[in-house]
């Protein structure tokens, strides 16, 4: 896949071209939008859109679509909740879910939504605190000052979350203040067969025919939350050429990284990821053949692995494109020449690139130790992750806030505790499989003579150790509640409340394993943070400041899973010499179906086919600049009304981690017309319809709704 990008867009040598950019809300180029599309987004408009947008803590985006806390996102973003609420006798992944009454709206075991209510620039404060510092002193001071700002911002209010966000690789820091919703309930979800119609073969492709949508509701104090800011539904169908905006939380881009960092990704990190995920996919696929229940409980894991495998492959192909990478190299060289030509800038910034390269070379030597000792690649277990959190909480929480590990800062404790005490089921058979796989890979990668491997395995095989740890742990005792499996988390709570003494006295094998390895894990993390990460962060700040000095500040930062706004239009593209139309129709869904998985439509769709308007727009592509994390983002028009729902990008967009090509990069969305048509004529979801478009349920809908 050839991707040719202008050098200017790679380093910020000029304002972003075409419809490029995942822009922060405090630096949105309204003038550019007006120049190209004739619409000038005002500050009032931007504030409304920001407050109507939401972030899902699990890595997706969402939006408020009614004044009563109704939230719209993707099915694949909520499938963790849907799977957790399911059981062998009521499989909501396969059969769908619809709460016919408010009482049937069911709380997701582990879900949090955030609404960005305020942005404050704290760059000067952090730069002043770290001025002249390097290494450990720089790292410790930066973390402590970030924690201080976050704690002061949230002021102990559990309904608030505050995060210091690093932008432009440290060239700028913003403090983001969120309203936090931790009671999130499932309202409506279609069947997996239509939400992921076409499966892995169609993933990252277009044309598409998916209804990848789910509706949730946020509650406060046991009642639906009042949401003053929300997106109304457009009465007009969006069509080719129309202006579109996407407000969401792109997870990560690497467009501003140095060549040394990109080479590491291309030559080391991504090839290893591909090998690991390929093996994991094969293992889970075989596991699913054991029976229908094994297939049900592992479907979410397999979905994530296959999605990630395809995404990493696309990103690797982009970096392996010689023409593209040569442009990245040329862009960096151009910037460095400008810095070298200015004595003042040379003194301040000249060594930054080489320092990053040295630190990156050091990281190659310790990356495996970090991954398997601290990163969870070896002890790849949900139960171990819980045990590790409990052990570290007993150590970290008694410390002063600024001295703790970042994940235990006061501002993040509500989310940490919500995850720790989640009743989401953990299935022993799948847990043993995952843990055995991780332990086996740990022994392969580190070597059987590695001290850490010997400490963990002792005389046991990976299979035997995994079985002993999982079967002996009481951190999740499954029990049946209304036909669904949930975890009894009483042991976790007693260990958390009991602190260090309770942890030390625990005989739980997972707790004992976490205690056994914690010293080694902390040591490798400390080494990397103080001697490698600190160097990269400090010198990346200098590179970013050099770009500001040379090219100005009219540019967007790399994505950081924080709220961004992109603009574009409904537009097709050329692929393999053929024009791809920008919108598919609902009739094409049935034409695309074969009756065999993953092209088998659910019974509800087959039953309702004759009642549907086949000309209804189904999916669409737009030129909006997005990346992973934008899943679930609303697509809106200039009136801030819903016209679609992002669920994917095309295969060309995978190179978007490193650059943007407006000729072929496309965001893929469910058209708003398809959502309304299916809610009305397939699912009979009158409660949802009435909230989205009041008065639209006066004509009785045709019902072929999924299990409630």
C-alpha positions in Angstrom: 0.0 0.0 0.0 1.8 3.1 -1.2 1.2 6.2 0.9 2.8 9.4 -0.3 2.6 12.3 2.2 3.9 15.9 1.8 6.9 16.5 4.0 5.3 19.7 5.3 2.6 17.8 7.0 5.0 15.4 8.7 6.8 18.0 10.7 4.4 21.0 10.9 6.4 23.0 8.3 3.1 24.5 7.2 -0.5 24.4 8.4 -2.0 20.9 7.9 -3.3 20.4 4.4 -6.6 19.0 3.1 -8.9 17.8 5.9 -5.9 16.7 8.0 -5.8 16.9 11.8 -7.1 15.6 15.1 -7.4 19.1 16.7 -7.7 20.0 20.3 -10.7 22.1 21.3 -8.5 25.0 22.5 -6.7 25.2 19.1 -9.3 24.3 16.5 -8.7 25.9 13.0 -12.1 27.4 12.5 -10.8 29.8 9.9 -9.5 26.9 7.8 -12.9 25.2 7.9 -14.6 28.5 6.9 -12.2 28.9 4.0 -12.8 25.5 2.6 -16.4 24.7 3.6 -18.0 28.1 4.3 -18.8 27.4 7.9 -17.0 29.1 10.8 -17.4 27.1 14.1 -17.9 29.6 16.9 -16.6 29.1 20.5 -20.2 28.5 21.6 -20.5 25.8 18.9 -17.2 24.2 20.0 -18.3 24.2 23.7 -21.6 22.5 22.9 -19.9 19.8 20.8 -17.2 19.2 23.5 -19.8 18.9 26.3 -22.0 16.5 24.2 -19.0 14.2 23.6 -18.0 11.4 25.9 -15.0 9.1 26.5 -15.3 5.4 27.5 -12.5 4.4 29.9 -11.9 1.2 28.0 -10.6 2.9 24.9 -13.5 4.1 22.9 -15.6 7.2 22.3 -19.3 8.0 22.7 -21.8 10.8 22.8 -24.8 12.0 24.7 -27.9 11.8 22.5 -30.8 12.9 24.9 -31.3 15.1 27.9 -31.9 11.9 30.0 -28.4 10.4 29.9 -28.8 8.3 26.8 -25.4 7.5 25.3 -24.6 6.2 21.8 -21.5 4.2 21.0 -20.4 1.1 19.0 -21.4 -2.4 19.8 -17.8 -3.5 19.7 -17.0 -0.8 22.3 -19.7 -2.1 24.7 -19.3 -5.8 23.9 -17.3 -6.3 27.1 -20.3 -5.2 29.1 -22.7 -7.2 26.8 -20.6 -10.4 27.3 -20.4 -9.9 31.1 -24.1 -9.5 31.4 -24.7 -12.7 29.3 -24.8 -16.3 30.4 -25.0 -19.7 28.9 -28.9 -19.4 28.9 -29.1 -15.7 27.8 -26.4 -14.8 25.2 -26.8 -11.1 24.5 -23.8 -11.1 22.2 -25.6 -13.6 19.9 -29.2 -12.5 20.4 -29.0 -8.8 21.2 -30.5 -6.9 24.1 -33.3 -4.4 24.5 -34.6 -2.9 27.7 -38.3 -2.5 27.1 -38.7 -0.5 30.4 -36.4 1.6 32.5 -36.2 -1.1 35.1 -34.7 -3.5 32.6 -31.7 -1.2 31.9 -28.9 -3.3 33.4 -25.7 -1.9 34.9 -22.4 -2.8 33.2 -20.1 -4.4 35.7 -17.0 -2.3 34.8 -17.6 0.8 32.7 -16.9 4.5 33.2 -17.8 7.4 31.0 -16.0 10.8 31.1 -17.3 14.2 29.9 -14.6 16.9 29.3 -15.8 20.0 31.1 -12.6 22.2 31.3 -9.2 22.6 29.7 -6.4 24.5 31.3 -2.9 25.1 29.9 -0.4 24.2 32.6 2.7 24.2 30.5 4.4 27.1 32.2 3.8 25.6 35.6 5.4 22.3 34.7 8.3 23.8 32.8 9.1 26.0 35.8 9.0 23.1 38.1 11.4 20.9 36.0 13.7 23.7 34.7 17.3 22.6 34.6 16.5 19.0 35.8 17.4 15.8 34.1 17.2 12.0 34.8 15.6 10.9 38.0 15.2 14.4 39.4 13.3 15.5 36.2 11.1 12.4 36.2 10.3 12.6 40.0 9.5 16.3 39.9 7.4 16.1 36.8 5.3 13.2 38.2 4.9 14.9 41.6 3.8 18.3 40.0 1.4 16.5 37.7 -0.2 14.7 40.7 -0.4 17.9 42.7 -2.2 19.7 39.8 -4.6 16.7 39.3 -5.4 16.4 43.0 -6.0 20.1 43.4 -8.3 20.1 40.3 -10.5 17.2 41.5 -10.5 18.4 45.2 -11.4 14.9 46.4 -14.7 14.9 44.5 -15.3 11.3 43.3 -17.5 12.7 40.5 -14.6 14.5 38.9 -11.5 13.2 37.2 -8.5 15.4 36.3 -5.6 14.4 34.1 -2.5 16.3 33.0 -2.2 15.6 29.3 1.1 15.6 27.6 0.8 17.2 24.1 3.4 17.7 21.3 5.7 15.1 23.0 6.0 17.5 26.0 6.0 20.8 24.2 2.7 21.6 25.9 0.8 20.3 28.9 -3.0 20.7 29.5 -5.0 19.9 32.5 -8.3 18.1 31.5 -11.1 18.2 34.0 -13.8 15.5 33.5 -17.2 14.8 34.9 -17.2 11.1 35.7 -20.1 8.7 35.3 -19.5 5.3 36.9 -23.1 3.9 36.8 -23.5 3.0 33.1 -26.4 0.7 32.1 -27.1 -1.2 28.9 -30.2 -0.1 27.0 -30.1 -1.6 23.5 -27.6 -3.7 21.5 -28.2 -5.5 18.2 -26.9 -9.0 17.5 -23.2 -9.6 16.9 -24.0 -11.0 13.5 -25.1 -7.6 12.2 -22.9 -5.4 14.5 -19.8 -7.1 13.0 -21.4 -8.3 9.7 -18.6 -9.5 7.4 -16.3 -10.3 10.4 -12.5 -10.2 10.0 -12.6 -10.4 6.2 -14.5 -7.1 5.9 -12.7 -5.4 8.9 -11.0 -2.2 7.7 -12.6 -2.5 4.3 -15.3 -0.7 2.3 -18.0 -1.1 1.1 -19.4 -2.2 4.5 -22.9 -3.2 5.8 -22.6 -3.0 9.7 -25.0 -1.8 12.3 -22.2 -1.4 14.9 -24.2 0.6 17.4 -25.2 0.2 21.1 -27.1 2.5 23.4 -26.3 3.0 27.1 -27.5 5.3 29.8 -25.5 7.1 32.5 -27.1 7.3 36.0 -26.3 9.4 39.0 -27.6 8.6 42.5 -29.7 5.8 41.1 -31.5 8.0 38.5 -30.9 8.7 34.8 -28.4 11.6 34.7 -29.5 15.0 33.4 -27.4 15.8 30.4 -27.9 19.5 29.5 -25.6 19.1 26.5 -26.4 16.5 23.9 -26.5 15.9 20.2 -29.9 16.1 18.5 -30.7 13.8 15.6 -30.6 15.4 12.1 -33.8 15.3 10.1 -31.8 15.5 6.9 -29.9 12.6 5.5 -26.2 13.4 5.0 -25.1 12.9 1.4 -22.0 13.0 -0.7 -20.1 16.3 -0.4 -21.7 17.3 2.9 -19.5 18.8 5.6 -18.9 16.4 8.6 -17.2 16.7 12.0 -16.1 13.9 14.2 -15.7 14.5 17.9 -13.9 11.7 19.7 -10.9 10.3 21.5 -8.2 9.0 19.0 -6.0 6.7 21.0 -2.5 7.2 19.6 -0.7 8.6 16.6 3.1 8.7 16.0 3.3 11.4 13.5 5.7 13.6 15.6 8.1 10.8 16.7 11.8 10.9 15.8 13.3 8.6 13.2 15.0 6.6 16.0 11.6 6.0 17.7 9.9 5.0 14.4 12.8 2.6 13.5 12.2 0.9 16.8 8.5 0.5 16.1 9.2 -0.8 12.5 12.2 -3.1 13.3 11.5 -4.4 16.8 8.2 -3.7 18.4 5.6 -4.4 15.7 7.2 -7.6 14.3 7.2 -9.0 17.8 3.6 -7.9 18.3 2.5 -9.7 15.1 4.2 -12.9 16.0 2.7 -12.9 19.5 -0.9 -12.0 18.3 -0.8 -14.6 15.6 0.1 -17.3 18.1 -2.6 -16.0 20.5 -5.2 -16.0 17.7 -4.5 -19.6 16.9 -4.7 -20.6 20.5 -8.0 -18.9 21.1 -9.4 -20.3 17.8 -8.7 -23.8 19.0 -10.1 -23.0 22.4 -13.4 -22.0 20.8 -13.7 -25.5 19.2 -14.1 -27.1 22.7 -17.7 -26.1 22.8 -20.4 -23.3 22.5 -19.7 -22.0 26.0 -16.0 -21.8 25.3 -16.7 -19.9 22.1 -19.0 -17.5 24.0 -16.6 -16.6 26.8 -13.7 -16.1 24.4 -15.4 -14.2 21.6 -14.5 -10.8 23.0 -10.8 -11.8 23.3 -10.7 -13.2 19.8 -12.3 -10.1 18.4 -9.7 -7.9 20.0 -6.8 -10.1 18.9 -8.0 -10.2 15.3 -8.7 -6.5 15.2 -5.3 -5.7 16.6 -3.5 -8.1 14.3 -4.9 -6.4 11.2 -4.2 -2.9 12.6 -0.6 -3.6 13.5 0.0 -5.2 10.1 -1.3 -2.1 8.3 0.8 0.2 10.4 3.9 -1.9 9.8 3.3 -1.8 6.0 3.2 2.0 6.2 6.6 2.2 7.9 8.0 -0.4 5.5 7.0 1.8 2.5 10.5 3.0 1.4 9.2 6.2 -0.2 7.1 7.2 2.8 9.9 6.5 5.3 12.4 8.4 3.2 10.1 11.4 3.4 10.1 11.0 7.2 13.9 11.0 7.3 14.1 14.0 5.0 11.6 15.9 7.1 13.7 15.3 10.3 16.9 16.3 8.5 15.3 19.5 7.2 14.3 20.5 10.7 17.8 19.6 12.1 19.5 21.7 9.5 17.4 24.7 10.4 18.3 24.2 14.1 22.0 23.7 13.3 22.0 27.0 11.2 20.9 29.0 14.3 23.6 29.1 17.0 21.0 29.8 19.8 18.7 27.0 18.7 21.7 24.6 18.1 22.8 25.1 21.7 19.3 24.6 23.1 18.0 21.8 20.8 20.9 20.4 18.7 21.6 17.3 20.8 18.0 16.3 21.4 17.6 13.8 18.5 20.8 12.0 19.4 19.9 11.7 23.0 16.5 10.2 22.1 18.3 7.7 19.8 20.7 6.7 22.6 17.9 6.1 25.0 15.9 4.2 22.4 19.0 1.9 21.9 19.2 1.3 25.6 15.5 0.4 25.7 16.0 -2.4 23.1 18.2 -4.1 25.6 15.7 -4.1 28.4 12.4 -4.2 26.5 11.8 -7.9 27.1 12.5 -7.7 30.8 10.0 -4.8 31.1 7.4 -6.6 29.1 7.5 -9.9 31.0 8.4 -8.7 34.5 6.3 -5.6 34.7 4.2 -5.2 31.6 1.9 -8.3 32.0 3.1 -10.2 28.9 4.1 -13.2 31.0 1.7 -13.2 33.9 -1.1 -12.5 31.4 -4.0 -13.0 33.8 -6.9 -10.9 35.0 -6.6 -12.5 38.4 -2.9 -11.7 38.6 -3.6 -8.2 37.5 -6.1 -7.8 40.4 -3.6 -9.4 42.9 -0.8 -7.0 41.6 -3.1 -4.0 42.1 -4.0 -5.2 45.7 -0.3 -5.7 46.6 0.8 -2.4 45.2 -2.2 -0.5 46.8 -1.1 -1.7 50.2 2.4 -0.2 49.5 1.4 2.9 47.6 -1.7 4.3 49.3 0.0 5.0 52.6 2.6 7.2 50.8 2.1 10.9 50.0 0.1 11.4 46.8 3.0 12.8 44.7 5.3 10.0 45.7 3.0 7.2 44.6 3.2 5.3 41.3 1.1 7.3 38.8 -1.8 4.8 38.6 -2.4 5.2 42.4 -2.6 9.0 42.5 -5.6 10.3 44.4 -7.3 11.7 41.3 -7.4 8.2 39.7 -8.5 6.2 42.7 -12.2 6.1 42.0 -11.6 4.4 38.6 -9.0 2.1 40.1 -11.4 0.9 42.8 -14.3 0.6 40.4 -12.2 -1.8 38.3 -10.8 -3.6 41.3 -14.2 -4.4 42.7 -15.9 -5.1 39.5 -18.1 -8.2 39.5 -17.3 -8.9 35.9 -16.9 -12.7 35.5 -13.5 -14.2 35.1 -13.8 -17.7 33.7 -11.2 -20.2 35.1 -10.8 -22.3 31.9 -10.0 -19.2 29.7 -7.9 -17.7 32.5 -5.7 -20.8 32.7 -5.3 -20.8 28.9 -4.2 -17.2 28.8 -1.8 -17.5 31.8 -0.3 -20.7 30.5 0.3 -19.0 27.1 2.0 -16.0 28.7 4.2 -18.1 31.0 5.3 -20.2 28.0 6.2 -17.1 26.0 8.0 -15.6 29.0 10.2 -18.7 29.2 10.8 -18.6 25.5 11.7 -14.9 25.3 13.7 -14.5 28.5 15.2 -18.0 28.6 14.8 -20.8 31.1 18.0 -19.7 33.0 16.7 -16.1 33.5 16.5 -15.5 37.3 13.0 -14.1 37.0 11.8 -17.2 35.0 13.3 -19.5 37.7 11.6 -17.5 40.4 8.2 -17.6 38.8 8.2 -21.2 37.5 10.3 -22.9 40.0 10.0 -26.6 39.2 6.6 -26.3 37.6 5.6 -26.2 34.0 3.6 -23.2 32.7 0.5 -25.4 32.4 0.7 -26.7 35.9 1.6 -23.3 37.5 -1.3 -21.6 35.6 -3.8 -24.2 36.8 -2.6 -24.1 40.4 -2.7 -20.3 40.6 -6.1 -19.9 39.0 -7.9 -22.8 40.7 -6.5 -21.9 44.1 -7.4 -18.2 44.0 -10.4 -16.7 45.7 -10.2 -13.3 44.1 -13.1 -14.2 41.8 -15.5 -16.9 43.1 -18.2 -17.2 40.4 -21.8 -17.2 41.4 -25.0 -17.2 39.5 -27.2 -14.1 39.6 -30.4 -14.1 37.5 -28.8 -16.5 35.0 -25.5 -14.6 34.7 -22.2 -15.3 36.3 -20.7 -12.7 38.5 -17.6 -12.5 40.7 -17.9 -12.5 44.5 -15.3 -9.8 45.3 -15.5 -9.9 49.1 -12.0 -11.3 49.4 -10.6 -8.5 47.3 -12.4 -5.9 49.5 -11.1 -7.4 52.7 -7.5 -7.4 51.3 -7.8 -3.9 50.1 -9.3 -2.6 53.4 -6.8 -4.7 55.5 -3.8 -3.1 53.8 -0.3 -4.4 54.2 -1.0 -6.8 57.1 -3.9 -8.5 55.3 -1.8 -8.9 52.1 1.2 -10.4 54.0 -1.1 -12.9 55.8 -3.0 -13.9 52.6 -2.5 -17.5 51.4 -4.1 -16.8 48.1 -1.7 -18.1 45.4 -2.2 -15.1 43.2 -1.4 -12.7 46.0 1.6 -14.8 46.9 2.8 -14.7 43.3 2.3 -10.9 43.2 4.4 -10.5 46.3 7.1 -12.8 45.0 7.7 -10.8 41.8 6.9 -7.3 42.9 10.4 -6.3 43.8 11.8 -7.4 40.5 9.0 -5.7 38.6 9.4 -2.4 40.4 13.2 -2.5 39.8 12.9 -2.8 36.0 10.2 -0.2 35.9 12.3 2.2 38.0 15.3 1.7 35.7 13.3 2.4 32.5 11.4 5.4 33.9 14.4 7.1 35.4 17.2 6.3 32.9 15.3 5.9 29.6 11.8 7.4 29.6 13.0 10.5 31.4 15.6 11.1 28.7 13.2 10.5 25.9 10.5 12.8 27.5 12.9 15.6 28.2 14.5 15.6 24.8 11.2 15.1 23.0 10.1 18.3 24.7 13.1 20.0 23.1 12.3 18.6 19.7 8.7 19.8 20.0 9.9 23.3 21.1 12.3 23.4 18.1 9.4 22.7 15.8 7.4 25.5 17.4 10.4 27.9 17.0 11.0 26.9 13.4 7.4 26.4 12.1 5.1 28.1 14.5 2.3 26.7 16.6 -0.4 26.3 13.9 -0.3 22.5 14.1 -2.1 19.7 15.9 -0.5 17.3 18.5 -0.3 13.5 18.2 -3.3 11.7 19.5 -3.3 10.9 23.2 -6.8 9.3 23.8 -8.1 12.8 24.7 -10.9 14.7 23.0 -10.2 15.9 19.5 -12.3 17.4 16.7 -11.7 16.6 13.0 -13.5 18.0 9.9 -14.1 16.6 6.5 -16.8 15.6 4.1 -18.7 12.6 2.7 -16.4 11.5 -0.2 -15.4 8.3 -2.0 -11.9 7.4 -3.1 -10.0 5.4 -5.7 -8.8 1.9 -4.9 -7.0 -0.4 -7.4 -8.0 1.9 -10.2 -11.7 1.8 -9.3 -13.9 4.5 -7.8 -15.4 3.5 -4.4 -18.8 5.1 -3.8 -19.1 6.8 -0.4 -22.4 5.4 0.8 -23.9 1.9 0.8 -27.6 1.0 0.9 -29.5 -1.3 3.3 -30.5 -3.5 0.4 -26.8 -4.3 -0.2 -26.7 -5.8 3.2 -28.9 -8.7 2.1 -27.1 -9.0 -1.2 -23.8 -9.3 0.7 -25.2 -12.0 2.9 -24.3 -15.7 2.1 -26.1 -17.4 5.1 -22.7 -18.6 6.4 -20.7 -16.9 9.2 -19.4 -14.1 9.1 -21.9 -13.2 6.3 -25.0 -14.6 7.9 -27.7 -12.1 8.9 -29.6 -12.6 12.2 -33.2 -13.9 12.1 -34.5 -10.5 13.1 -33.1 -9.0 9.9 -34.3 -11.8 7.6 -37.8 -11.5 9.1 -38.0 -7.8 8.6 -36.5 -7.6 5.1 -39.7 -7.0 3.3 -40.6 -4.1 5.6 -37.4 -2.2 5.1 -36.7 0.5 2.6 -33.7 -1.0 0.7 -32.6 2.5 -0.5 -31.9 3.5 3.1 -28.3 4.6 3.5 -26.4 2.0 5.5 -22.7 2.9 5.9 -20.5 5.8 4.6 -17.0 7.1 4.4 -15.8 10.6 5.1 -12.4 12.4 4.8 -12.2 13.0 8.5 -8.8 12.3 10.1 -9.3 9.5 12.7 -7.4 6.6 14.3 -8.2 3.8 16.8 -10.0 5.2 19.8 -12.4 7.1 17.6 -14.7 4.1 17.5 -18.0 5.2 18.8 -17.5 8.9 17.9 -20.5 10.8 16.7 -20.5 12.1 13.1 -22.2 15.5 13.2 -23.1 18.3 10.7 -22.6 22.0 11.0 -25.8 22.2 13.1 -24.2 19.8 15.7 -26.7 17.1 14.8 -26.0 13.4 14.5 -25.6 12.1 10.9 -23.6 9.0 11.6 -21.5 6.9 14.0 -17.8 6.0 13.5 -17.0 2.3 13.8 -13.9 1.8 11.6 -11.4 3.2 9.1 -10.6 1.8 5.7 -7.4 -0.2 5.2 -5.6 2.8 3.9 -6.3 4.7 7.1 -4.1 2.3 9.1 -1.0 4.2 7.9 -2.7 7.2 9.5 -0.7 6.6 12.7 2.3 8.2 10.8 0.7 10.5 8.3 -2.5 11.5 6.6 -3.4 11.2 2.9 -6.7 12.8 2.1 -7.0 11.0 -1.3 -7.5 7.6 0.4 -7.7 7.8 4.2 -11.3 7.4 5.2 -13.4 7.1 8.4 -16.1 4.5 8.1 -19.4 5.1 9.8 -22.9 3.8 10.3 -25.3 6.2 8.5 -27.8 7.7 10.9 -30.7 6.7 8.6 -29.7 3.0 9.0 -29.9 3.3 12.8 -33.4 4.8 12.8 -34.7 2.4 10.2 -33.5 -0.7 12.1 -34.6 0.6 15.5 -38.1 1.2 14.1 -38.7 -1.7 11.7 -36.4 -4.5 13.1 -36.1 -4.0 16.8 -39.2 -2.1 17.8 -37.1 0.0 20.1 -39.7 2.6 20.7 -38.2 4.0 24.0 -34.9 4.7 22.2 -36.6 6.1 19.1 -38.7 8.5 21.2 -35.6 9.9 22.9 -33.7 10.3 19.6 -36.5 11.8 17.6 -39.5 12.7 19.7 -42.8 11.9 17.9 -41.2 9.3 15.6 -43.0 6.4 17.2 -46.5 7.5 16.5 -46.7 5.0 13.6 -46.4 1.5 15.2 -43.1 -0.1 14.2 -42.7 -3.6 12.8 -41.1 -5.6 15.5 -38.6 -8.4 15.2 -36.7 -7.4 18.3 -33.9 -9.4 19.9 -34.0 -11.0 23.4 -34.8 -8.5 26.1 
